[in-house]
Amino acid sequence: MDEIGMEYLQGNPLWLQYIRVPLITLGYENSYDVFVKAEGGGLSGQAQAISLGIARALLKVSEDHRQPLRQEGLLTRDSRVVERKKPGLKKARKAPQYSKR
């Protein structure tokens, strides 16, 4: 995980920490090999999505993992998504420039 994670996540320590948190919380940092495919969003969002995926996979290993993962906030998804573009506007909320004449 570390070699490819360093390469793909550009060695950013915050993003690499996101991925490690679920494993460290349960004391499995050296017990599992993790292979992940992530699409869409930016690298920060993908790192957080990978963290959620790892946490959910650890839940399938044992339901006893639910409480420690829940206490760390690792089972909650960030539900924010991009707002759609509306007709007549340049972006979701940006209106064309007003001209009096």
N, C-alpha and C positions, 0 to 999 in steps of 0.2 A: 504494500500500500504506500509506503513512504517514497520509494523511488519514482513511481509513476505519479503519485500525488504531488510530489515536489515539482515534477515536470509540468503536469497538466494545470495545477493550481498556481503555477509560476512561483513556487516557493513562498507564497504569502503565509506568514505564520498564523494569522487569524483564521483563514480559510482551512488550513491544515488542522487547526485546533477544533473547528466545528466538526470535522470528520472523526476525530479521536474521542470526543467527549462521551458518546454512548458506550464505547468499549472501556474507557477508563472508569466510568461510573460503576460498571459492574466488575471491574478487575480483569477484563478479557483482552487487554491491549496486545498481548503476545499469543493469544489462543486462536485467533481466526485470521484467515486470509480473506480480504474483501475485494471483490471484482464488481465494478459498477459501470453502468452506461447512463449518462445524463444528457438530456437534450433541452434546448431552449433556455431563455433567460440569460443572465450573466453568470460569471464564475462564482460570485458571492452567493447568488440564489441557488446555484447548482450545489455548492458546498453544503448549504443548509438543507437542501433536498436529500443529499446523500446521507447527512446526519439522521434525518427522519427515517430514511429507508433502512439504515443500519439498526436504529432503535426498534423499528417494526419487525425486522428480521429476528432480533434478539427476543422479542416477545413470543415469536413462534417457537423458539427454543424452549422457553419456560415462562408460564404466566406469573411466576414469582418475581420476574424482572419488572413487572408493571409499576410497582410502587416506587422503586428508586428512580426509574426513568421518568415517571410522572413528576416526582419531586424536583427533578432537574429541568422540567419543562421540555423534554425531548419528544413527547408524543403529540405535541400541538403543531398544527400546520398554520403557516402564515397565509391567510386567505385573500390577501390583497391581490388584485389583478388590474391590468391596464384598462382604463375607461375607454369605451368605444368612441370613434369620431362621429359627430353629428352632422347631418346635412346643413350646408350653409355656413359652417364654421371651418376654420383652417385646421384646427386640431380638436380635441375633445371639448375644450372650453374657450379656446382663443377665437375671438370674432374678427372679421376683416376690419381694417382700420376705417374709422368713421371720417367721412369727408362732408363738410357743410356745403361746399359748392362743387 
